[in-house]
Amino acid sequence: MQAIAISVQNLGISYRKRLSLRRSEPHVVLSDVSFDLLKGETLGIVGRNGAGKSTLLRILARILKPNKGEIAWQVQTVSLLSLNLGLDPNLSGVDNAILSGLLLGFNRKEAEQSLPEIIAFSELGEAAYEPVRTYSSGMNARLGFSIAINLQPDVLLIDEILGVGDAEFQKKSSEALQQKINSDQTVVLVSHNATQIEALCDRVVWIENGRLMAVGATGKVLEQYEKCILA
Amino acid sequence: MGWNHSILPGDVRVNPGPGKIFKCRSATIPARVRKARFSRMNKFWQLLFFKVKCRLKSEASTSYLNYGWWVVEPILHMAAFYFVFAVLMNGGTENFVVFLLCGLIPWLWFNKSVSNATASIRGGYSIMMQTRVPISLFPAEIVTQDLVKQLLVFVLLLLFLFLYGNTPTVHWLALAPLILVQLVLVLAVSFLVAMLEPFLPDLRYLVQTGLMLMMFGSGIFYSYDLILPEHRGMFFLNPMANLIKNYREVLMYQHWPDWVALANIFLFSIVVLGLCVLFLQKHRTTYARLVLET
């Protein structure tokens, strides 16, 4: 039996949708979701657009607070891995990399130390010193991924980050992520790509319209999920 | 690493009951926790200064004159006032341009920072949704960015005063504490409006109107002598009116400022600022939610 990293019980979150000055109605995003995230596992989250997957990640990252339910974190650091964190188009790739590092909670020294690695991994070369507005979208995505992959929190939350850049970089980023997963990193991965989930995840949580449909072994849950979306 | 150290080693976890989330309360503060807090503060300052540097760089890169605008813009302002009040209206009050600039320049600083900071937390939306960076960053970076440019404006003001025939005196040294007190006031008011705006988005309009009213009540275009003696107490309750009077005492009349008034403004502002920072710290998830909802 693996130790629990984060346990989620009967989680519910709703936003207030304001209709007029006095009236508002609740917009339920997630209700009654329960699952455990085990230490060292890779948990996939699947569901259609608007199912509440990103909101769930934000709650796990302690960015949002749920209205209902209980969450117990048995870990110290949880980080949401995101592309283009505060990227400023007028600044160089290097400045943006340092800024993103600081925003993610590194100190200045750590952020600067990871620079050579970021520049090498992103394959930007001299372009790293040019303003980001001159980058192609592929270069942009490569920079974002390279900054983000440097994080080493206890639990890594990943929201639709894969599939950026050209085919070659996609392979490279998948490998980098695979390496992280193999090194006993606890990962929660949101993706639309079923093949990716199948390749990377030990277990899968399926959410539909804010409700938990299934949680369990990857193959079994994905089979149910695919049957449902094709129907 | 990470901003996620809110569960620190040594913190006591208490379960407040079903339906609530685990909260951490420090019973005593062990050395390692103190160290972790210090490192968090340190990271915050590093982030703030680097972010401001980036903002200034980014802003400058969008114009041909780049950083030149920091000097050219205030010079154009001053030239316009000089032209109207010293050339066109020559013979009005003596030294009126100097009088006006000594009031207008501190006022424009206050006005600019407060209006820029009003929607700053909302402006940090995308960053707030991706990382647990302290919310104080958003108003703080606006005020710091404005401060850098403002310090240059003060240098230009001194230069103008000198060229206009005002010889520098030892009293000009009091400009440093005056600027410091105004900075703390600007921070306090900026944090306060930034903190309230997500709860009350309409505050943006009120802030603009409030600033306009305050401008007329700050004695920029007139001297406090014109206020009836029985109303002067009330007039000087406006901290900007008080500061502007003191700027003029120091720069124009070779007097020391009213230290007691400065100390009062400083202490009051520090308390307000401290309370705002604590509030923002305590309610960070509330802000993430509010900004998402409105």
Interface residues (C-beta under 8 A of the other chain):
Chain A: Y15 R16 K17 R18 R58 A61 R62 I63 L64 K65 P66 K68 G69 E70 I71 A72 W73 Q76 T77 V78 S79 L80 S82 L85 G86 D88 N90 L91 D95 I98 L99 L102 L103 L104 G105 F106 N107 R108 E110 P131 L151 Q152 P153
Chain B: M1 G2 W3 N4 H5 S6 I7 P9 P18 G19 K20 I21 F22 S39 N42 K43 Q46 L47 F50 K51 C54 K57 S58 E59 S61 T62 S126 I127 M128 M129 Q130 T131 R132 V133 T285 T286 A288 R289 L292 E293 T294
